[in-house]
């Protein structure tokens, strides 16, 4: 919506000068429509379309934009254990570092956390205090964690968290426009966890909200100083679905999600039903909504009781509309690991004889049969045939050869597991008779070689040698 000013120039009158500094300013005051849903609420406001830098009490800076998906954040808190443990990690000195495991008999039987009263969306002016109250139960007593747009909040001068016997309260002091965010509560004990969220809108004092879905535009003229008030009434629009879900088949135990989008003014309230039974947030059903009119029903673990007609109804004061789709839950088939009821054993055959190795396995679903030879998968060929019928299989070798001697293994496999049976095949090759030994024909000798005569005695001649006299120096004689 916009306001356009037109100046009509009378004939013969000079055009008045309009300095660049003389510009008209407009103040647009409109009502923010509250978006409600079960457990997750949202507002459409100018603050949600601005990127702000928010300083959290725990010292962490976080850039908050309208891209923050509170439904995705809640889903990760519930389903991703490692993510939940990392984001809820306490600092040294905090009193609730560990989840309480002590069972309190005064709280009744052991049970996971449950939320009796969820926080409400709030719309306040700057400078006031905001407060979110949640009533919860559980045994052992749940540990409570508050988040602002996905960032953990700790006690500080800005935020005060008070938890009593069955109630927790988050108080935000002296709210500013930067406090406009999604606030999420996580309650957890050893038996489970649960989350819930609310949205806070903080308006500046200059912004005024008009009831009955009316918007008032004030035109300030700097040239004349005259204010013209133009009141425009918004036309109420009945709800209308622009995207709906289709019928689907889902296996028991799987996750499924129904998405739709609805328009209308004022913003319609959406309710989900399965077989005319209204669906509310619980451990298995999650109702999701964001600010653009997208709604979803997520079933994390589909049960046979969820099979039937899913109905979505959108209502506002202008009317209501609905659509239906069918959810067919396929019963989960019981699976049984394969088991051999017929095996083959080690076999010895002669070369050229036929060989048949038979095996049969049972299981649910019917197992798939494969064969291996010395650990290598067998590819059927005319000399090695494989016949399989259900869980029964036969390996045929029409004429065994020496190269067929090996370890043979039959494997049965299905989604529940696998098993195998193996044995060795020996192929006897007939021995050939030894060849006849051939005699050597040597020619007769033509010359007789006589042995050499024995050598005669050796004569040694000795010569007389006079023995030398010892040397005596002169003077010693």
URNOR-V787725 format. One record per helix or strand of 2 or more residues. SS is the DSSP state (h for helix, s for strand). FROM is the first residue (numbers start at 1). LEN is the number of residues. If there is no record, write none. Layout:
ss=SS from=FROM len=LEN
ss=SS from=FROM len=LEN
//
This chain:
ss=s from=25 len=5
ss=s from=34 len=2
ss=s from=42 len=2
ss=h from=47 len=3
ss=s from=52 len=4
ss=s from=61 len=4
ss=h from=70 len=10
ss=h from=81 len=7
ss=h from=105 len=3
ss=s from=111 len=7
ss=s from=122 len=4
ss=s from=130 len=10
ss=s from=143 len=6
ss=s from=151 len=3
ss=s from=159 len=5
ss=s from=167 len=6
ss=h from=177 len=3
ss=s from=181 len=9
ss=s from=192 len=12
ss=s from=214 len=7
ss=s from=227 len=7
ss=s from=237 len=7
ss=s from=248 len=4
ss=s from=256 len=10
ss=s from=269 len=6
ss=s from=277 len=2
ss=s from=285 len=5
ss=s from=294 len=6
ss=h from=304 len=3
ss=s from=308 len=9
ss=s from=319 len=12
ss=s from=336 len=7
ss=s from=347 len=4
ss=s from=355 len=10
ss=s from=368 len=6
ss=s from=376 len=2
ss=s from=384 len=6
ss=s from=392 len=6
ss=h from=402 len=3
ss=s from=406 len=9
ss=s from=417 len=12
//
